[in-house]
């Protein structure tokens, strides 16, 4: 006697697929043509991303210099769990070295090496090689100090931002790449910019604005510079009182995001401690609160990278190993890497959210296309 095959309604299949992890959904594309059609629809990717937004799967992209290997690490898994580490194929890069991570947005990573710029979705392998910026053919190229990657939800618009200092006019020259228009645009006259930038800064996206830590030489204060992607305007966010960035240290003070809140951190190399400040309300100076001070032991030169979904702090030690502290400053895990004694910069790492999203413009490629 033949068993009866139960055919689930298309709507129910859709609801089940929307609740599966990205990796599982990608495997489901091979089940049948109808599932492939559903999953390949851009509206499905958007709905999947929105549904997962309450507790997204976040991973750390780790670019390893010596072996030229790229790892993707599950942030909420144990550092000792080898299954949390996945090797990524970046063969599409037309360079002889690994790039720097310059930004992250909605599951995409902004990569830069020499004169090459890429947007990559590490979850799907989809990527886009950006055209050469206009400033590459001028001396301005060598003075790029600000990098950003942002998104305007009202227009579904992705924007790459490059900023260089014009010493003569005391302004910052900005170049924008619209992924929808697939072209660069330079801002005439630039923005007045009474700020000093001593190191390259990769912007952090929050509230659809790109943020950088800079020094305002007029007020003589370190500030967070915010660039509104939709309004195309600059504003400042003051850091906590008595928060002084140590520019003499090779560990760069910076800020992170925890649960939609800005968190500034400061490393005291002499005291071997890390301070964490949280801005409880966006852009409200009085809401800054020092929430944690903890020791960097047992490994020196701890540099925070990100927070996990449960509030643990993940960072690197002075030898490229990974460390995890809880929200009380207690060391939970320390995984060393046998890549020598070279210090791994934060610019070799980037946090992204797993997604199925594609880029606008129709010019992207998958790994299979290369």
C-alpha positions in Angstrom: 0.0 0.0 0.0 1.4 3.4 -1.0 1.8 6.0 1.6 0.0 9.2 1.1 2.2 12.2 0.4 1.2 15.3 2.4 1.7 18.5 0.4 2.1 21.5 2.7 0.6 24.8 1.7 3.1 27.2 0.0 2.4 29.8 2.7 3.3 27.4 5.5 6.5 26.4 3.7 7.4 30.0 3.4 6.9 30.6 7.1 9.1 27.6 8.0 11.9 28.7 5.6 11.8 32.2 7.0 12.7 30.9 10.5 15.7 28.8 9.4 19.3 29.9 9.7 21.0 31.3 6.6 23.2 28.3 6.1 20.2 25.9 6.2 18.2 28.1 3.9 21.0 28.0 1.3 20.9 24.2 1.4 17.2 24.2 1.0 17.6 25.9 -2.4 18.7 22.5 -3.7 15.5 20.7 -2.6 13.3 21.6 -5.5 12.6 24.3 -8.1 9.7 25.8 -6.2 11.9 26.2 -3.0 14.7 27.7 -5.1 12.2 30.2 -6.6 10.9 31.2 -3.2 14.3 31.6 -1.6 15.8 33.5 -4.6 13.1 36.1 -4.4 14.6 39.4 -3.0 11.4 39.9 -0.9 12.2 36.6 0.9 15.7 37.7 1.8 14.3 41.0 3.2 11.6 39.2 5.2 14.2 36.7 6.5 16.5 39.5 7.6 13.7 41.5 9.4 12.4 38.4 11.2 15.9 37.5 12.5 16.6 41.1 13.6 15.4 40.5 17.2 18.2 38.0 17.8 20.5 37.9 14.7 23.3 35.4 14.2 26.4 37.6 14.3 29.8 36.4 13.2 33.4 37.8 13.2 35.3 38.0 10.0 39.0 37.3 10.8 41.6 38.1 8.2 44.8 36.2 9.1 47.9 37.8 7.7 50.5 35.0 7.8 48.4 32.1 6.3 46.3 34.5 4.2 43.3 32.6 5.6 39.9 34.2 6.2 37.8 32.8 9.1 34.2 33.4 10.0 33.6 32.9 13.8 30.2 32.5 15.5 30.2 35.1 18.2 27.8 33.4 20.6 29.6 30.0 20.5 32.4 29.0 22.7 35.9 30.1 21.5 37.0 26.6 22.1 34.4 25.1 19.8 36.1 24.3 16.5 32.7 24.1 14.8 32.2 27.8 15.4 35.1 28.5 13.0 34.5 28.4 9.2 37.0 29.1 6.5 35.8 31.5 3.8 36.9 31.6 0.1 38.0 35.1 -1.0 39.5 34.0 -4.3 37.7 36.8 -6.1 40.1 39.3 -4.6 42.5 40.6 -7.3 45.3 41.3 -4.8 48.3 39.5 -3.4 47.4 40.3 0.2 44.3 40.4 2.4 42.3 43.7 2.6 41.3 45.9 5.5 37.8 45.8 6.9 36.4 49.3 6.4 32.8 48.9 7.5 29.8 46.5 8.0 26.1 47.0 7.2 23.1 44.6 7.0 25.2 41.5 6.5 27.7 43.1 4.1 31.4 43.8 4.7 33.2 46.8 3.1 36.8 45.7 2.1 39.7 47.8 0.9 43.2 47.0 -0.3 45.4 49.4 -2.2 43.2 50.7 -5.0 40.7 47.9 -4.8 37.3 48.2 -3.0 34.8 45.4 -2.5 31.4 44.8 -0.9 31.0 41.2 0.3 28.2 39.1 1.8 30.2 36.5 3.7 27.1 34.3 4.2 26.3 33.9 0.5 29.6 34.7 -1.2 27.9 37.4 -3.2 30.3 40.3 -3.8 30.8 43.5 -5.8 34.1 45.0 -7.1 33.6 48.8 -7.0 35.0 51.1 -9.7 38.1 53.1 -8.9 37.3 56.3 -6.9 38.2 59.6 -8.7 40.7 60.5 -6.0 42.9 57.6 -6.9 44.3 59.6 -9.8 45.3 62.4 -7.5 47.4 62.9 -4.3 44.2 62.9 -2.2 44.1 59.1 -2.5 47.1 58.8 -0.1 45.4 60.9 2.6 42.2 58.9 3.0 41.5 58.7 6.7 37.8 58.1 7.0 36.0 55.1 5.6 32.3 54.3 6.0 29.5 52.1 4.7 25.9 53.1 5.4 22.3 52.4 4.5 19.2 54.6 4.1 16.1 52.5 4.8 13.7 55.1 3.3 15.2 54.6 -0.1 16.9 51.2 0.3 20.1 52.9 -0.6 23.6 51.7 0.3 26.4 54.3 0.4 30.2 54.0 0.6 32.0 57.0 2.1 35.6 58.0 1.8 37.0 61.1 3.6 40.3 62.9 3.1 41.6 66.1 4.8 42.2 69.2 2.8 44.8 71.1 4.8 44.5 74.3 2.7 40.8 74.8 3.1 40.5 73.3 6.6 37.8 71.0 5.4 37.2 67.3 4.7 36.7 66.1 1.1 34.1 63.4 0.9 33.6 60.9 -1.9 30.4 58.8 -2.1 29.7 55.6 -4.0 26.1 54.8 -4.6 25.6 51.1 -5.1 22.3 51.8 -6.8 23.7 54.3 -9.3 27.0 52.3 -9.5 29.1 55.5 -9.6 31.2 57.8 -7.4 30.4 61.4 -6.6 32.6 64.0 -5.0 31.1 66.8 -2.7 32.0 70.2 -4.1 33.8 72.3 -1.5 33.8 69.6 1.2 32.6 69.9 4.8 34.2 72.3 7.3 36.3 70.0 9.4 38.0 71.4 12.6 39.1 67.9 13.5 42.4 66.0 13.6 42.6 62.4 12.5 45.9 60.7 13.4 44.9 57.1 12.3 42.7 55.6 9.7 39.1 55.2 11.0 36.5 52.7 9.8 33.1 54.1 10.5 30.5 52.4 12.7 26.8 52.4 11.5 24.1 53.2 14.0 20.7 54.9 13.5 21.5 55.1 9.8 24.5 57.4 10.5 28.2 56.5 10.2 30.3 57.4 13.2 34.0 58.0 13.7 36.2 58.9 16.7 38.2 62.1 16.0 39.8 65.0 17.8 38.3 68.5 17.6 41.2 70.9 17.8 38.9 73.9 18.4 37.3 72.6 21.5 40.3 70.4 22.3 38.1 67.4 22.9 37.8 64.0 21.4 34.4 63.5 19.9 32.4 61.1 17.9 31.7 62.5 14.4 28.3 61.3 12.9 27.4 61.5 9.2 23.7 61.1 8.5 23.4 59.0 5.4 19.9 60.2 4.5 20.4 63.9 5.3 24.1 64.0 4.1 25.1 66.1 7.1 27.7 66.0 9.8 27.2 66.4 13.6 29.1 65.7 16.8 28.5 63.5 19.8 30.5 64.4 22.9 32.4 61.7 24.7 32.2 61.3 28.5 33.8 63.9 30.7 37.4 63.1 31.5 37.5 60.5 28.7 40.9 61.2 27.1 42.1 59.1 24.1 45.7 58.0 24.4 47.2 58.6 21.0 50.7 57.5 22.2 49.5 53.9 22.6 49.4 51.4 19.8 46.1 50.2 21.1 43.5 52.6 19.6 40.7 53.7 21.9 37.4 53.5 20.1 33.7 52.7 20.5 31.4 49.7 19.9 27.7 49.1 19.8 25.7 47.0 22.4 22.0 46.6 21.9 21.7 49.8 19.8 23.8 51.8 22.3 27.1 53.5 21.8 29.8 52.1 24.1 33.2 53.9 24.3 36.2 52.0 25.6 39.6 53.2 26.9 42.7 51.0 27.4 45.1 52.1 30.2 48.3 50.3 29.2 50.1 51.3 32.4 47.3 50.0 34.7 46.5 47.2 32.3 42.8 47.9 32.6 39.9 48.5 30.2 37.1 51.0 30.8 33.7 50.7 29.2 31.3 53.6 29.0 27.7 53.3 27.7 25.6 56.2 26.3 22.2 55.2 27.5 20.4 57.6 25.2 21.7 58.4 21.7 23.5 61.8 21.4 22.6 62.7 25.0 25.9 63.6 26.8 24.4 63.3 30.3 23.5 59.7 29.7 27.1 58.5 29.5 27.7 55.9 32.3 30.9 54.1 33.2 29.6 50.5 33.4 32.8 48.4 33.7 36.5 48.5 34.6 38.4 45.3 34.3 41.9 43.9 34.1 43.4 42.7 30.8 45.1 39.7 32.4 46.3 37.1 31.7 47.1 38.4 28.2 48.4 42.0 27.8 47.2 44.6 25.3 43.6 43.5 25.1 41.6 45.3 22.4 37.8 45.0 22.4 36.2 44.0 19.1 32.5 43.4 19.8 29.8 42.3 22.1 27.9 39.0 21.9 24.1 38.9 22.1 24.3 38.1 25.8 26.6 41.1 26.5 30.0 39.3 26.7 33.0 41.2 25.4 35.2 39.7 22.7 38.6 41.1 21.7 42.2 40.2 20.7 45.3 40.0 22.8 48.7 41.2 21.8 49.5 38.0 19.8 46.3 37.7 17.8 44.5 35.4 20.2 40.9 35.8 21.1 39.6 36.6 24.6 36.1 36.7 26.0 35.0 38.6 29.2 31.6 38.6 30.7 29.7 41.8 31.7 31.4 41.8 35.1 34.9 41.9 33.6 35.6 38.2 34.4 37.7 36.3 31.9 35.6 33.5 30.4 37.8 32.1 27.6 41.2 32.7 26.0 42.0 31.1 22.7 45.6 31.7 21.5 46.7 31.4 17.9 50.1 30.1 16.9 50.8 32.7 14.2 53.9 34.2 15.9 54.1 37.3 18.1 52.8 39.9 15.7 49.9 42.1 16.9 46.8 41.7 14.9 45.0 45.0 14.2 41.3 45.5 14.7 41.2 46.6 11.0 41.7 42.9 10.1 38.4 42.0 11.7 34.8 42.9 11.1 31.5 41.9 12.7 28.6 41.1 10.4 25.0 39.7 10.7 24.2 36.6 8.6 21.8 37.5 5.8 20.5 36.5 2.4 20.4 40.0 1.2 21.6 41.1 -2.2 22.9 44.4 -3.3 20.9 46.8 -5.6 22.2 47.5 -9.1 22.4 44.0 -10.5 26.1 44.0 -11.0 27.1 41.6 -8.2 28.7 38.2 -8.5 28.7 35.0 -6.6 31.7 32.8 -6.0 30.5 30.4 -8.7 30.6 33.3 -11.3 34.3 33.9 -10.8 
